[in-house]
């Protein structure tokens, strides 16, 4: 449905987007996952037409979006990273302005405003000024403002920044509903749990490059280990940690060791070594690898930078 082919964007000597190619399928929720400064927002702004690529092409249903055709742009809805609302106006007034910009009028516009406010539980606050809203309420309003014209593709650029847990969950549930109804969604985030919950496929980006692309299971399959074992990092476990190093990947952060066994290293050998160091089994927890583990494996740095 939406295709990016070798898309590049530079700002002086900085290459913000470096030859990204991918195809977004109709009706999927596609995640762009990466740390701050990875190139996610620039990629979203290129798709939305807010910026023009220096090289490459972007097309929707085989027609170029770079050419700037208004009818193609109307097929897109953008939820920007920073809330784009008129704070001195009410929620209803904001939606009326955005609806009229999309060409909506009269009874149709009124019906869509009513539907939008109900969808994000803001009907009772429709006449209140946006400046009186919490961050989560403003984010929810910003989301439905991008949907008034019923776009084919919704671009969500880190839409939960600064949002309280209840509003974040409300946004997730609404996006999940839209996805079930067949809306194509591109969702950028640096939170792995958001990508895991919402996205059927995920592209991992860093330094403007697309490092990996696939479903969660496909991405996890790229790891050279099947599970991760964690235990405290202190003077008692230090000799054991040193003895483990030849048998896999050992990292330390926040007073905890993370051990990823090499393929040939058996868990029975791990616990035998722990027992020889006098360490009880209750010290250890194991878990399936996560997207963060994939990102660290591919790029060597934290997802949440």
Backbone bond lengths (Angstrom), bond angles and torsions (degrees), N, CA, C in turn:
res aa  C-N    CA-C-N  psi(-1)  N-CA   C-N-CA  omega(-1)  CA-C   N-CA-C  phi
1 X - - - 1.466 - - 1.533 111.45 -
2 X 1.346 115.94 -56.57 1.461 121.75 178.83 1.517 108.08 -115.00
3 X 1.322 116.09 124.98 1.463 120.16 -176.01 1.524 110.77 -122.18
4 X 1.346 115.96 133.36 1.455 123.04 170.11 1.515 106.76 -114.99
5 X 1.338 116.76 128.36 1.456 120.88 -178.01 1.525 109.48 -125.99
6 X 1.340 116.18 109.06 1.467 123.30 176.71 1.531 112.39 52.17
7 X 1.316 116.69 43.46 1.466 121.45 -176.36 1.525 110.10 -75.52
8 X 1.335 115.02 130.17 1.464 121.88 -178.71 1.522 109.39 -133.83
9 X 1.337 115.57 139.69 1.462 121.11 175.21 1.516 108.83 -140.05
10 X 1.347 115.43 127.53 1.456 122.23 -179.34 1.516 110.41 -117.27
11 X 1.329 114.51 148.29 1.462 122.10 169.11 1.529 106.12 -126.22
12 X 1.315 116.34 94.45 1.453 119.80 -173.44 1.517 109.97 64.88
13 X 1.346 115.63 -123.83 1.466 120.16 179.78 1.530 112.59 -85.60
14 X 1.337 116.48 -7.57 1.459 120.23 -179.33 1.523 110.77 -87.28
15 X 1.333 115.89 125.02 1.462 121.10 174.90 1.528 106.88 -96.78
16 X 1.330 116.37 99.90 1.466 121.26 -175.38 1.522 111.65 -76.27
17 X 1.336 116.56 -37.41 1.466 122.44 175.61 1.519 106.56 -129.61
18 X 1.328 115.65 124.77 1.463 119.99 -167.51 1.529 111.16 -120.69
19 X 1.339 115.84 83.87 1.456 120.67 172.58 1.519 114.58 66.22
20 X 1.329 117.32 40.51 1.463 120.51 -179.03 1.526 111.24 -76.64
21 X 1.314 115.57 130.36 1.474 122.31 174.24 1.527 108.49 -128.02
22 X 1.321 116.37 128.83 1.459 120.10 174.79 1.521 109.31 -164.11
23 X 1.326 115.63 163.83 1.458 121.81 178.30 1.521 108.96 -128.19
24 X 1.323 115.56 126.32 1.456 121.52 177.57 1.523 107.84 -95.05
25 X 1.315 116.68 126.96 1.459 121.13 -177.04 1.521 111.41 -85.16
26 X 1.298 115.66 148.43 1.453 120.99 179.87 1.537 110.29 -60.49
27 X 1.332 115.85 129.88 1.442 121.65 175.18 1.517 115.78 83.24
28 X 1.337 119.40 2.09 1.456 119.80 179.93 1.523 111.21 -95.93
29 X 1.317 115.04 159.22 1.464 121.47 169.84 1.526 106.06 -104.09
30 X 1.302 115.52 109.17 1.465 122.17 -174.11 1.518 109.34 -104.95
31 X 1.328 117.62 130.49 1.455 121.75 -178.05 1.514 112.83 -103.58
32 X 1.343 116.15 134.39 1.462 122.82 167.92 1.522 106.32 -103.51
33 X 1.316 116.87 110.23 1.454 122.22 -173.42 1.520 110.44 -113.57
34 X 1.329 115.76 128.90 1.458 119.48 177.76 1.507 110.96 178.89
35 X 1.340 117.89 166.07 1.465 120.74 -178.96 1.517 111.07 -71.63
36 X 1.322 116.46 171.12 1.457 120.78 175.20 1.525 109.28 -59.56
37 X 1.337 116.17 136.93 1.450 121.05 -179.06 1.512 114.83 84.46
38 X 1.342 116.80 9.05 1.467 119.97 -177.25 1.520 113.07 -77.45
39 X 1.348 117.51 -18.31 1.461 120.97 -176.34 1.508 113.34 111.63
40 X 1.335 117.35 6.18 1.459 120.56 -177.41 1.531 111.57 -65.22
41 X 1.325 117.20 -50.98 1.469 120.51 -176.80 1.521 111.32 -65.16
42 X 1.332 116.71 -37.46 1.467 119.16 177.39 1.520 110.43 -63.93
43 X 1.324 116.72 -41.55 1.464 119.98 177.21 1.522 111.07 -60.57
44 X 1.320 116.80 -44.09 1.470 120.78 179.27 1.526 110.97 -63.43
45 X 1.331 117.37 -40.96 1.463 119.63 -179.22 1.521 111.29 -69.25
46 X 1.327 117.66 -30.24 1.466 120.64 175.67 1.527 110.59 -67.76
47 X 1.321 116.43 -42.93 1.469 119.95 177.85 1.522 110.37 -63.20
48 X 1.349 115.89 -41.52 1.471 120.71 -177.91 1.523 112.90 -72.93
49 X 1.329 117.49 -13.77 1.457 120.20 -179.61 1.515 114.44 88.56
50 X 1.330 117.64 8.74 1.462 120.78 177.94 1.523 111.26 -75.34
51 X 1.326 115.75 -23.31 1.457 122.11 174.77 1.527 108.51 -133.56
52 X 1.325 115.38 158.07 1.468 121.10 -179.48 1.519 108.34 -110.13
53 X 1.327 118.82 130.70 1.467 120.02 179.80 1.528 111.74 -66.80
54 X 1.321 115.74 149.19 1.467 120.75 175.54 1.521 110.96 -79.36
55 X 1.312 116.16 -23.06 1.464 120.78 177.71 1.519 108.24 -155.70
56 X 1.329 116.29 158.90 1.447 121.60 178.49 1.519 112.84 90.61
57 X 1.320 115.88 -179.66 1.464 121.41 -176.38 1.520 111.08 -136.37
58 X 1.343 114.88 152.04 1.460 122.77 175.47 1.517 106.94 -131.21
59 X 1.324 116.89 127.19 1.456 119.09 -176.86 1.529 110.77 -138.16
60 X 1.313 114.77 150.39 1.459 123.09 177.50 1.522 107.78 -120.91
61 X 1.322 116.38 119.39 1.465 121.60 -176.79 1.526 111.26 50.92
62 X 1.341 115.12 41.72 1.451 121.00 175.22 1.513 115.57 81.67
63 X 1.333 118.63 -0.02 1.462 121.87 -179.36 1.523 109.97 -112.55
64 X 1.326 115.93 136.30 1.458 121.46 -173.96 1.523 112.07 -65.60
65 X 1.346 115.54 130.52 1.453 120.68 173.22 1.523 112.06 -87.41
66 X 1.322 116.28 -20.33 1.459 120.50 -178.63 1.514 111.00 -66.83
67 X 1.321 117.58 -28.52 1.457 121.00 -178.51 1.521 112.94 -65.77
68 X 1.336 116.90 -16.95 1.461 120.71 173.93 1.511 115.83 82.50
69 X 1.322 118.35 24.04 1.459 120.22 179.43 1.520 110.91 -66.35
70 X 1.326 115.52 128.50 1.469 120.52 -175.28 1.519 111.83 -63.50
71 X 1.331 118.24 -37.38 1.461 119.76 -177.42 1.522 111.69 -66.80
72 X 1.344 117.30 -32.05 1.451 120.15 176.55 1.525 110.81 -74.07
73 X 1.324 116.85 -37.65 1.470 120.16 178.78 1.526 111.30 -62.49
74 X 1.327 116.98 -31.49 1.465 120.13 178.99 1.525 112.38 -67.53
75 X 1.329 116.51 -13.58 1.461 120.15 176.98 1.524 111.93 -80.50
76 X 1.350 116.51 -4.61 1.452 121.76 -177.60 1.518 110.90 -112.06
77 X 1.315 116.27 145.58 1.456 122.69 170.24 1.511 108.25 -126.09
78 X 1.333 117.47 133.60 1.461 121.35 -175.75 1.520 111.12 -118.78
79 X 1.332 115.63 124.97 1.463 122.36 170.23 1.533 105.87 -104.98
80 X 1.328 118.67 101.96 1.466 120.50 -172.92 1.515 112.60 -74.43
81 X 1.323 114.68 163.54 1.458 120.46 -179.41 1.526 111.59 -63.35
82 X 1.320 116.87 -37.47 1.457 121.56 177.59 1.523 108.70 -102.63
83 X 1.329 116.14 135.02 1.461 120.90 -176.06 1.526 110.28 -57.19
84 X 1.330 116.42 127.68 1.467 122.69 -178.15 1.519 109.28 -113.85
85 X 1.327 115.98 78.01 1.462 122.16 -179.91 1.524 109.65 -135.74
86 X 1.329 115.99 158.44 1.457 121.65 175.68 1.531 107.33 -90.14
87 X 1.324 115.90 105.18 1.466 119.71 -171.40 1.524 113.38 -70.55
88 X 1.343 117.90 -19.92 1.464 120.58 179.96 1.529 112.10 -87.68
89 X 1.337 115.59 2.00 1.459 120.83 177.20 1.524 109.69 -113.31
90 X 1.313 115.89 164.18 1.466 120.67 178.40 1.525 110.25 -79.38
91 X 1.331 115.35 169.45 1.461 120.31 176.11 1.515 110.88 -59.36
92 X 1.329 116.57 -44.78 1.459 120.68 -179.52 1.524 111.60 -62.86
93 X 1.321 117.41 -41.45 1.461 120.51 179.13 1.528 110.94 -65.79
94 X 1.325 116.60 -39.58 1.458 119.45 177.31 1.519 110.94 -60.35
95 X 1.316 116.80 -47.40 1.462 120.10 -178.05 1.527 111.13 -66.25
96 X 1.315 116.97 -33.64 1.464 119.53 177.85 1.533 110.47 -64.67
97 X 1.325 116.51 -42.41 1.464 120.30 178.93 1.521 110.45 -62.12
98 X 1.342 116.48 -49.19 1.467 119.35 -178.85 1.525 110.83 -64.87
99 X 1.312 117.54 -39.36 1.461 120.17 178.75 1.514 112.28 -62.58
100 X 1.339 117.00 -42.31 1.465 120.09 179.43 1.524 111.33 -67.49
101 X 1.331 116.35 -33.98 1.470 118.69 175.31 1.523 111.54 -63.33
102 X 1.324 116.00 -30.65 1.466 120.75 176.49 1.530 112.42 -82.53
103 X 1.329 117.27 -2.09 1.452 120.51 178.41 1.511 115.02 92.53
104 X 1.333 117.96 10.99 1.465 121.68 179.36 1.528 110.03 -84.53
105 X 1.325 116.22 145.93 1.464 120.62 -177.80 1.531 110.04 -146.43
106 X 1.317 115.43 162.58 1.455 123.23 167.11 1.510 115.70 56.77
107 X 1.341 115.12 -139.31 1.458 121.85 -174.83 1.527 112.05 -62.14
108 X 1.328 116.20 -36.38 1.466 119.14 179.75 1.522 110.41 -62.73
109 X 1.330 117.91 -44.54 1.453 121.34 179.31 1.529 110.59 -64.02
110 X 1.324 117.36 -43.95 1.467 120.27 179.94 1.520 111.00 -60.69
111 X 1.325 116.79 -41.09 1.467 120.79 -179.65 1.528 110.86 -65.83
112 X 1.310 116.79 -39.66 1.463 119.49 -178.90 1.532 111.16 -71.25
113 X 1.322 117.61 -35.02 1.464 120.74 176.16 1.521 109.51 -64.16
114 X 1.336 116.77 -45.61 1.466 120.32 178.47 1.527 110.68 -59.49
115 X 1.319 116.48 -44.04 1.460 121.88 -179.28 1.528 110.68 -64.15
116 X 1.338 116.38 -42.43 1.467 120.86 -178.19 1.515 111.43 -64.97
117 X 1.329 116.91 -46.09 1.461 120.13 -178.37 1.529 111.38 -65.68
118 X 1.328 116.24 -37.74 1.458 119.86 177.58 1.526 111.13 -65.87
119 X 1.325 116.60 -37.44 1.468 120.95 -176.52 1.520 112.22 -63.04
120 X 1.345 117.05 -32.17 1.469 120.11 -178.43 1.532 112.02 -112.09
121 X 1.340 115.14 19.97 1.466 122.49 172.60 1.534 112.60 57.44
122 X 1.329 115.68 47.13 1.466 120.82 179.00 1.529 112.18 -122.58
123 X 1.312 117.45 12.39 1.462 120.12 -177.96 1.527 111.30 -57.74
124 X 1.326 117.24 -42.04 1.464 120.53 -177.82 1.524 112.95 -69.95
125 X 1.336 116.26 -16.52 1.470 119.89 -179.42 1.523 112.06 -110.43
126 X 1.308 117.90 17.79 1.459 122.10 -172.42 1.516 113.22 -60.96
127 X 1.332 118.85 -31.28 1.461 121.85 -176.65 1.536 112.81 -98.97
128 X 1.323 116.74 1.30 1.463 120.54 177.95 1.530 109.87 -81.53
129 X 1.334 115.74 144.91 1.458 119.92 178.17 1.521 110.01 -65.65
130 X 1.310 115.76 142.23 1.465 120.73 -177.93 1.527 111.16 -61.72
131 X 1.320 118.17 -28.20 1.460 120.32 -179.22 1.535 111.64 -65.85
132 X 1.332 117.55 -15.26 1.467 120.74 176.69 1.521 111.92 -90.79
133 X 1.315 118.02 -2.35 1.459 122.10 -177.32 1.530 111.11 -80.59
134 X 1.321 115.62 152.40 1.460 120.44 168.23 1.533 108.84 -72.44
135 X 1.337 115.58 167.84 1.462 118.88 178.08 1.507 112.40 -59.93
136 X 1.327 116.54 -39.21 1.460 120.02 -179.79 1.507 112.69 -67.05
137 X 1.334 117.51 -39.44 1.461 120.93 178.45 1.528 110.74 -64.38
138 X 1.336 115.96 -42.25 1.468 119.62 179.02 1.522 111.09 -63.45
139 X 1.342 116.44 -39.21 1.465 119.72 178.63 1.528 110.93 -64.10
140 X 1.314 116.76 -40.57 1.465 119.91 179.66 1.523 110.86 -65.54
141 X 1.316 116.93 -39.80 1.462 120.23 177.14 1.520 110.73 -65.88
142 X 1.322 116.34 -40.81 1.464 120.52 178.86 1.528 111.46 -60.43
143 X 1.331 115.04 -35.95 1.462 120.32 179.90 1.522 111.22 -64.81
144 X 1.335 117.43 -50.11 1.465 118.21 -176.50 1.526 111.90 -72.47
145 X 1.331 117.86 -22.19 1.465 119.79 175.48 1.524 110.97 -61.59
146 X 1.334 116.38 -31.98 1.462 120.94 179.96 1.515 113.03 -79.93
147 X 1.342 116.65 -6.26 1.461 120.55 -175.19 1.523 113.65 -111.91
148 X 1.329 117.52 -2.74 1.465 120.60 -175.47 1.526 112.12 -56.33
149 X 1.325 117.00 -38.33 1.471 120.39 -175.79 1.520 112.52 -89.05
150 X 1.341 116.03 7.72 1.470 122.88 177.62 1.528 111.92 54.05
151 X 1.315 115.67 66.97 1.474 119.73 -178.51 1.519 112.15 -71.67
152 X 1.321 115.21 163.22 1.462 120.98 174.90 1.528 110.99 -79.98
153 X 1.348 115.66 -30.85 1.464 121.56 -176.62 1.519 108.50 -130.75
154 X 1.332 116.24 129.60 1.459 121.60 176.68 1.525 108.63 -109.08
155 X 1.339 115.72 124.08 1.457 122.48 178.19 1.527 108.68 -101.16
156 X 1.314 117.50 116.67 1.463 122.20 -179.76 1.525 108.81 -113.85
157 X 1.325 116.14 108.30 1.463 121.12 -176.74 1.530 109.56 -99.91
158 X 1.330 115.74 93.02 1.465 122.92 -178.84 1.532 111.13 47.98
159 X 1.330 117.41 61.29 1.466 120.85 -171.39 1.525 115.04 -76.80
160 X 1.337 118.68 -1.36 1.464 119.46 -177.87 1.529 112.62 -112.52
161 X 1.338 117.73 15.70 1.464 120.18 179.20 1.527 109.76 -61.71
162 X 1.333 116.84 126.58 1.454 121.43 177.42 1.519 115.26 72.86
163 X 1.322 117.34 19.91 1.463 121.60 -174.83 1.528 109.89 -99.92
164 X 1.325 116.13 140.35 1.457 121.04 176.70 1.526 109.97 -69.95
165 X 1.344 117.91 157.54 1.468 120.82 -175.36 1.523 114.62 -56.24
166 X 1.339 118.26 -38.26 1.462 119.97 -179.31 1.525 111.40 -66.67
167 X 1.336 116.98 -44.12 1.470 119.99 178.83 1.512 111.15 -67.31
168 X 1.343 115.86 -36.80 1.464 118.95 178.12 1.518 110.12 -61.10
169 X 1.320 116.74 -44.90 1.464 119.79 179.76 1.526 111.26 -65.48
170 X 1.336 116.59 -36.44 1.469 119.51 177.50 1.528 110.59 -63.85
171 X 1.337 116.73 -40.40 1.463 120.66 177.31 1.524 110.17 -63.83
172 X 1.326 116.85 -44.01 1.463 120.12 178.99 1.520 111.39 -59.65
173 X 1.321 116.17 -46.89 1.466 119.57 -178.28 1.520 111.51 -62.78
174 X 1.331 116.60 -37.90 1.466 119.92 179.12 1.524 110.57 -67.97
175 X 1.326 116.89 -42.61 1.463 119.68 178.73 1.524 111.05 -66.11
176 X 1.313 116.95 -37.96 1.474 120.00 177.14 1.525 110.40 -63.07
177 X 1.315 116.77 -38.51 1.468 120.02 177.18 1.520 110.86 -64.51
178 X 1.323 116.51 -45.11 1.462 120.76 179.02 1.528 110.88 -61.57
179 X 1.330 116.03 -38.99 1.462 119.99 179.20 1.529 110.71 -65.17
180 X 1.324 116.64 -42.50 1.479 119.69 177.67 1.524 111.33 -62.08
181 X 1.337 116.14 -30.72 1.462 120.53 179.75 1.520 112.82 -80.35
182 X 1.345 117.10 -3.53 1.454 120.48 173.33 1.505 116.39 103.49
183 X 1.339 118.52 4.58 1.462 119.80 178.63 1.525 109.73 -71.53
184 X 1.321 116.75 136.69 1.462 121.85 174.54 1.529 108.61 -82.00
185 X 1.324 116.79 126.66 1.459 121.80 -175.30 1.529 109.29 -126.48
186 X 1.326 115.64 133.32 1.466 121.50 170.07 1.522 106.45 -113.18
187 X 1.318 116.17 121.37 1.461 121.54 -170.06 1.523 108.90 -123.88
188 X 1.336 117.20 116.53 1.464 119.99 177.77 1.517 109.62 -101.61
189 X 1.328 115.83 141.38 1.454 120.55 -176.86 1.517 110.44 -161.72
190 X 1.340 116.51 158.21 1.460 119.88 167.90 1.524 110.48 -112.26
191 X 1.336 116.00 12.50 1.466 121.06 176.27 1.525 109.27 -103.63
192 X 1.320 115.87 115.74 1.466 119.28 -175.76 1.520 111.80 -64.75
193 X 1.361 117.38 -32.11 1.460 118.48 -178.01 1.521 111.53 -68.20
194 X 1.348 117.32 -29.34 1.461 119.70 176.55 1.521 110.71 -67.94
195 X 1.327 115.97 -46.68 1.465 119.75 179.27 1.518 111.17 -62.91
196 X 1.331 116.47 -39.85 1.463 120.65 179.98 1.522 110.87 -63.45
197 X 1.329 116.95 -42.13 1.462 120.87 -176.42 1.525 112.16 -72.90
198 X 1.330 117.51 -42.13 1.463 120.68 -167.11 1.521 114.73 -96.64
199 X 1.324 118.03 -29.88 1.470 119.69 -161.29 1.528 112.89 -104.41
200 X 1.325 115.16 134.14 1.459 120.90 176.91 1.527 111.36 -80.82
201 X 1.323 116.87 -30.05 1.470 121.84 172.38 1.522 108.08 -135.16
202 X 1.324 115.32 153.27 1.460 120.83 -174.62 1.522 109.06 -136.28
203 X 1.336 115.71 135.18 1.457 121.76 170.73 1.517 108.79 -109.07
204 X 1.322 117.43 125.93 1.463 122.03 178.77 1.522 108.54 -94.33
205 X 1.344 115.84 121.77 1.461 121.08 -177.38 1.522 110.16 -120.68
206 X 1.331 114.84 147.52 1.462 121.49 174.75 1.518 108.19 -161.22
207 X 1.334 115.71 139.32 1.463 121.31 -177.90 1.531 111.56 51.31
208 X 1.328 116.24 36.80 1.449 121.28 175.67 1.500 116.02 79.95
209 X 1.318 117.99 -1.94 1.463 121.47 -177.62 1.530 111.04 -107.49
210 X 1.316 114.96 148.62 1.456 121.84 173.39 1.527 107.56 -89.88
211 X 1.351 116.20 109.20 1.464 120.95 -174.03 1.522 112.95 -88.31
212 X 1.320 117.35 -29.17 1.462 120.47 -177.69 1.518 108.88 -159.58
213 X 1.326 115.82 155.05 1.458 121.48 -176.50 1.523 108.47 -150.68
214 X 1.348 116.20 131.57 1.451 118.77 176.92 1.516 112.13 161.69
215 X 1.321 115.50 -176.37 1.460 120.69 173.11 1.523 108.34 -71.89
216 X 1.333 116.36 169.57 1.459 119.53 178.28 1.520 111.01 -58.25
217 X 1.324 117.38 -44.94 1.469 120.31 -179.33 1.524 111.22 -64.14
218 X 1.336 116.88 -38.42 1.468 120.00 178.66 1.520 111.43 -65.88
219 X 1.326 117.06 -38.08 1.464 120.09 178.27 1.519 111.43 -69.25
220 X 1.338 116.50 -42.07 1.462 119.67 179.37 1.526 111.57 -64.28
221 X 1.327 116.66 -29.48 1.463 120.62 179.94 1.524 112.08 -66.83
222 X 1.334 117.44 -14.98 1.463 120.38 179.43 1.518 112.00 -79.31
223 X 1.331 117.12 -11.22 1.456 120.10 -179.48 1.523 111.01 -78.22
224 X 1.333 117.08 145.02 1.468 119.83 179.11 1.519 112.85 -83.18
225 X 1.327 119.05 7.58 1.459 122.53 179.19 1.516 108.98 -137.86
226 X 1.324 116.56 156.75 1.454 121.67 -175.06 1.514 113.52 -103.24
227 X 1.339 117.76 -16.52 1.451 119.93 177.23 1.526 109.72 -155.14
228 X 1.315 115.15 166.85 1.452 122.18 -178.04 1.528 108.43 -126.18
229 X 1.316 116.62 135.69 1.463 121.74 179.94 1.526 108.20 -112.99
230 X 1.325 115.83 130.67 1.460 120.88 -179.07 1.530 109.79 -116.02
231 X 1.342 114.53 145.60 1.458 120.13 175.33 1.524 108.66 -156.99
232 X 1.340 117.65 160.05 1.466 120.34 -174.88 1.526 112.48 -61.63
233 X 1.326 114.59 147.06 1.458 121.24 174.56 1.528 108.17 -103.65
234 X 1.332 116.22 103.76 1.465 120.62 179.74 1.528 108.49 -153.15
235 X 1.329 115.81 -176.12 1.458 120.18 -176.69 1.529 112.03 -64.16
236 X 1.328 116.07 -31.06 1.466 119.82 -178.09 1.528 111.38 -69.06
237 X 1.338 117.17 -40.36 1.470 120.70 -176.26 1.521 112.97 -90.89
238 X 1.337 118.44 -6.27 1.472 120.97 -175.48 1.530 113.00 -57.49
239 X 1.357 120.35 -47.17 1.479 119.32 178.84 1.534 112.67 -61.76
240 X 1.320 116.29 -37.87 1.464 120.59 178.40 1.527 110.41 -65.05
241 X 1.340 116.87 -43.92 1.462 121.03 179.28 1.525 110.63 -60.28
242 X 1.319 116.65 -41.96 1.463 120.14 178.51 1.522 111.58 -62.62
243 X 1.342 116.28 -38.31 1.464 120.17 179.59 1.521 112.17 -70.27
244 X 1.339 117.23 -23.71 1.470 121.51 -178.99 1.521 113.22 -77.66
245 X 1.311 116.99 -26.89 1.475 120.56 -169.31 1.532 114.19 -51.60
246 X 1.334 120.07 -38.95 1.477 118.15 -179.73 1.529 114.15 -69.59
247 X 1.332 117.15 -9.41 1.469 120.23 -170.25 1.532 113.87 -107.37
248 X 1.320 117.77 9.91 1.460 120.28 179.74 1.515 111.32 164.60
249 X 1.303 115.69 -160.74 1.465 122.13 -179.05 1.519 109.29 -101.66
250 X 1.339 116.93 122.47 1.455 122.11 -179.18 1.520 109.32 -120.37
251 X 1.322 116.51 122.53 1.459 121.73 176.42 1.524 108.76 -124.76
252 X 1.329 115.08 157.86 1.464 120.25 -177.96 1.517 109.60 -133.05
253 X 1.335 116.13 130.33 1.460 122.05 177.14 1.518 108.84 -158.52
254 X 1.334 116.14 143.34 1.467 122.42 175.87 1.526 111.54 52.28
255 X 1.349 115.82 46.82 1.464 122.58 175.70 1.520 113.55 61.26
256 X 1.340 116.01 28.01 1.466 119.73 178.01 1.521 110.02 -140.52
257 X 1.334 116.10 142.75 1.457 122.52 172.44 1.534 109.35 -92.24
258 X 1.325 115.40 143.80 1.460 121.48 171.58 1.524 107.59 -120.84
259 X 1.316 116.18 121.97 1.451 120.67 -178.19 1.519 110.07 -116.23
260 X 1.325 115.29 126.04 1.462 121.96 177.20 1.519 108.19 -114.98
261 X 1.317 117.43 105.75 1.466 120.54 -172.64 1.523 112.21 -64.76
262 X 1.330 114.95 144.55 1.459 119.93 170.12 1.526 108.63 -65.63
263 X 1.334 115.44 157.80 1.466 120.09 -173.53 1.535 112.13 -57.08
264 X 1.322 116.91 -34.17 1.460 120.15 -175.44 1.528 113.00 -87.20
265 X 1.328 117.40 -5.22 1.466 120.39 -176.05 1.524 110.11 -91.89
266 X 1.327 116.80 121.03 1.453 122.01 -175.09 1.531 111.12 -88.83
267 X 1.340 115.10 148.92 1.456 119.41 178.10 1.527 111.54 -62.82
268 X 1.315 116.82 -30.70 1.468 119.59 177.94 1.526 109.81 -61.46
269 X 1.340 116.56 -38.79 1.465 120.11 178.12 1.524 110.69 -68.19
270 X 1.331 116.44 -36.41 1.468 121.01 178.73 1.532 110.18 -60.33
271 X 1.321 116.59 -50.33 1.457 119.36 -175.49 1.534 111.81 -74.02
272 X 1.319 116.49 -26.99 1.469 118.70 173.75 1.527 110.35 -66.31
273 X 1.325 116.24 -39.61 1.464 120.78 177.53 1.533 110.63 -66.51
274 X 1.334 115.93 -40.78 1.469 119.93 178.23 1.531 110.22 -61.80
275 X 1.339 115.95 -42.36 1.462 119.61 -179.48 1.524 111.00 -64.45
276 X 1.322 115.64 -37.12 1.472 118.60 179.63 1.521 112.31 -66.52
277 X 1.332 116.78 -21.39 1.462 121.87 176.46 1.526 111.61 -96.40
278 X 1.331 116.43 7.24 1.453 120.43 177.31 1.511 114.54 71.83
279 X 1.332 117.63 27.74 1.465 121.26 -177.77 1.529 109.80 -102.55
280 X 1.331 117.95 125.15 1.468 120.81 -179.23 1.521 112.55 -74.06
281 X 1.325 116.92 154.41 1.462 121.82 -178.04 1.508 113.77 -62.05
282 X 1.347 117.73 -26.13 1.464 120.26 -177.51 1.532 113.10 -66.25
283 X 1.338 117.40 -14.68 1.462 120.64 178.51 1.531 112.28 -70.59
284 X 1.327 116.24 -19.73 1.463 120.23 -168.07 1.530 111.83 -108.75
285 X 1.324 114.43 139.85 1.466 120.85 171.66 1.523 107.84 -128.57
286 X 1.310 116.35 143.83 1.466 120.43 178.49 1.522 109.23 -122.51
287 X 1.312 116.24 150.91 1.458 120.45 178.25 1.519 109.86 -151.42
288 X 1.319 113.88 158.12 1.466 120.96 175.64 1.520 108.74 -66.79
289 X 1.318 118.25 144.96 1.464 119.87 178.59 1.526 111.75 -59.17
290 X 1.318 115.57 154.98 1.456 122.62 -178.31 1.521 110.43 -117.42
291 X 1.333 114.79 174.27 1.460 119.56 174.35 1.524 111.67 -58.57
292 X 1.337 116.29 -34.60 1.459 118.99 178.28 1.522 110.95 -61.30
293 X 1.340 116.20 -39.13 1.458 119.82 177.48 1.523 110.81 -63.40
294 X 1.329 117.00 -40.28 1.467 120.62 176.87 1.520 109.97 -61.84
295 X 1.342 115.91 -45.09 1.457 119.19 -177.90 1.525 111.62 -63.92
296 X 1.331 116.34 -44.34 1.458 120.12 178.02 1.526 110.95 -61.92
297 X 1.328 116.50 -39.74 1.462 120.57 179.80 1.535 110.77 -63.92
298 X 1.334 116.79 -38.92 1.461 120.71 -176.15 1.524 113.40 -80.99
299 X 1.327 116.99 -35.25 1.462 120.02 -171.23 1.515 114.52 -118.66
300 X 1.332 116.13 -19.84 1.449 119.22 179.09 1.516 115.11 79.33
301 X 1.335 117.33 11.61 1.461 118.17 178.32 1.516 111.47 -141.42
302 X 1.334 115.59 165.50 1.457 121.30 -170.74 1.508 112.05 -71.68
303 X 1.344 114.71 146.30 1.462 120.39 176.06 1.521 113.20 -65.53
304 X 1.346 117.94 -30.53 1.457 121.42 -169.20 1.522 112.70 -98.78
305 X 1.323 118.01 19.63 1.472 118.86 178.10 1.518 110.39 -62.71
